[in-house]
């Protein structure tokens, strides 16, 4: 079980393992020497099954993070949430006043979204959503941020193109 956590934050893994161990599993009970085994009760077997099922579900969920550090970054930064297997960016009150809003991030876009977030913070996310939707924000401060990031990204793309042309 500890191998699952090899790439995760050690403190998170340690807390999960400690909590899981605190829940306890029922081994075959025994009485003192000589060892006399007792069959587990229905309650004990049900408890063990529940702990195993929970551990498998958590492990399956953590596999997403092991395989994709970009997704882990966005989740740990608390900029979105899962709806089933979809990851959605929280865009509440970003494009319209007093409006609940979110945008799905496909697996093909995770790298770009994480790069923009690392570079520009939350503004990078609003820029990506604005570009994806081809939508302007009604909130002036947000729209100004989107426009500034758009200019910076244009300069970045020009520099990348120049470097690629030099190599060719």
Order of alpha helices (4+ residues) and beta strands (2+ residues): alpha-beta-beta-alpha-alpha-beta-beta-beta-alpha-alpha-alpha
